[in-house]
């Protein structure tokens, strides 16, 4: 099963690219489409929503800044892993 990766910015994109280059099966999502473009070009499936990542991957990794996007992602997390 794929690993889900949410957040493909300055930190997340290089992390996800390293995982793919190491042969890891990923499914990714980023709040802006341009962040996922390099991974899509390598054939990595890009989820339509963060919820889609949670449906398609049993293990998930995130690299998201502390910003307005966190509540959208947090909605789909089955247990509280974020702390205010």
URCOR-V707019 format. One record per helix or strand of 3 or more residues. SS is the DSSP state (H for helix, E for strand). FROM is the first residue (numbers start at 1). TO is the last residue. Records with the same first field share a line. If there is no record, write none. Layout:
SS=FROM-TO + FROM-TO
This chain:
E=3-6 + 26-29 + 59-62
H=12-21 + 33-41 + 50-56 + 70-74
